[in-house]
Amino acid sequence: MIVLVKATEHSERESATPEWTAEMMKAMGKFNDELRHAGVLLMAEGLKPTSQAKRIAFDGPRRTVIDGPFAETKELIAGFWIWEVKDMDEAVAWLKRCPNPMPGPSDIEIRPFY
């Protein structure tokens, strides 16, 4: 499964306080350790804001490079995990234990691989 941490205005602006960031990183490190010890965690990474990103638009043989930042924050990804779990229920159970990765409301999406 891929577990997608959705971006927020805070993550796109990198506006969380250093104190909050330190606490969240500590809590997330503990959660990642639990995932690793359970044999679930294969990979975990945070992503830089889209101000440092590019998109490539495809239209037949044409390619157009679009510089970030990108407007629809709620559609952006701030980070991800790749987990090896037996099913969606196990992924949901793990995610319910996850600390909130943002200083305010946030969403995390779980998507199975083909």
Phi and psi in degrees as a GROMACS rama.xvg file:
@    title "Ramachandran Plot"
@    xaxis  label "Phi"
@    yaxis  label "Psi"
@TYPE xy
-107.485  134.833  ILE-2
-115.208  116.074  VAL-3
-105.571  121.369  LEU-4
-86.2838  115.505  VAL-5
-75.0086  143.975  LYS-6
-72.3336  157.976  ALA-7
-132.552  173.476  THR-8
-59.2385  -36.4052  GLU-9
-61.6663  -45.9011  HIS-10
-70.139  -35.3586  SER-11
-69.7849  -33.4925  GLU-12
-92.1677  -7.79254  ARG-13
52.6554  48.3814  GLU-14
-102.309  3.50422  SER-15
-66.3611  147.049  ALA-16
-68.7823  153.203  THR-17
-58.8394  -35.2784  PRO-18
-65.8858  -46.1783  GLU-19
-63.4319  -44.049  TRP-20
-59.9549  -43.6776  THR-21
-62.0663  -43.5731  ALA-22
-65.4419  -43.4245  GLU-23
-64.609  -42.7148  MET-24
-63.3314  -37.4105  MET-25
-64.3736  -47.12  LYS-26
-65.4508  -41.1065  ALA-27
-68.6244  -35.8305  MET-28
-61.1934  -40.9684  GLY-29
-64.3951  -44.7225  LYS-30
-61.7939  -45.1792  PHE-31
-62.0313  -37.2928  ASN-32
-61.5629  -41.5693  ASP-33
-62.5802  -43.5139  GLU-34
-61.4424  -43.8104  LEU-35
-63.3644  -46.2335  ARG-36
-65.3869  -28.2989  HIS-37
-83.6882  -3.5831  ALA-38
77.4764  18.1831  GLY-39
-91.4036  -41.9911  VAL-40
-77.2803  121.453  LEU-41
-103.121  -35.2174  LEU-42
-161.693  146.957  MET-43
-149.118  131.833  ALA-44
-149.491  144.422  GLU-45
-93.2145  154.613  GLY-46
-115.048  144.274  LEU-47
-68.4379  158.228  LYS-48
-60.0014  159.501  PRO-49
-69.8315  -8.82691  THR-50
-62.2819  -18.2558  SER-51
-108.033  15.8615  GLN-52
-111.764  168.87  ALA-53
-137.437  152.007  LYS-54
-120.121  148.702  ARG-55
-114.081  117.96  ILE-56
-93.217  129.563  ALA-57
-105.215  131.597  PHE-58
-144.251  96.0431  ASP-59
58.4156  -127.356  GLY-60
-82.6003  -7.89489  PRO-61
-84.7611  146.573  ARG-62
-129.124  131.257  ARG-63
-122.317  127.757  THR-64
-91.6781  128.168  VAL-65
-117.803  123.357  ILE-66
-81.0747  143.106  ASP-67
-74.8541  173.65  GLY-68
-77.2696  160.743  PRO-69
-106.256  145.687  PHE-70
-74.0461  -46.0099  ALA-71
-81.5222  82.5235  GLU-72
-53.1214  -41.9057  THR-73
-63.9564  -14.3352  LYS-74
-99.0912  0.644693  GLU-75
-95.4429  161.032  LEU-76
-112.129  131.791  ILE-77
-101.819  -16.0141  ALA-78
-178.92  175.613  GLY-79
-157.457  159.55  PHE-80
-123.672  153.469  TRP-81
-118.276  120.823  ILE-82
-116.32  146.478  TRP-83
-106.76  102.274  GLU-84
-127.542  161.412  VAL-85
-75.9863  -28.4856  LYS-86
-166.075  177.959  ASP-87
-62.0055  -36.5496  MET-88
-60.4914  -40.7248  ASP-89
-66.029  -40.728  GLU-90
-61.9757  -43.5724  ALA-91
-62.5597  -43.06  VAL-92
-60.0534  -43.1419  ALA-93
-64.5697  -44.1467  TRP-94
-66.4597  -29.3317  LEU-95
-64.1172  -19.6209  LYS-96
-91.6247  -8.1201  ARG-97
-71.5194  137.663  CYS-98
-67.4227  152.486  PRO-99
-65.2609  121.407  ASN-100
-80.467  -0.0971203  PRO-101
-127.717  156.99  MET-102
-72.6392  -8.99011  PRO-103
-134.987  -158.238  GLY-104
-57.4574  144.533  PRO-105
-151.832  164.669  SER-106
-128.126  145.133  ASP-107
-128.806  132.165  ILE-108
-109.755  139.417  GLU-109
-112.143  126.96  ILE-110
-131.622  127.772  ARG-111
-75.8028  150.981  PRO-112
-82.3759  156.972  PHE-113
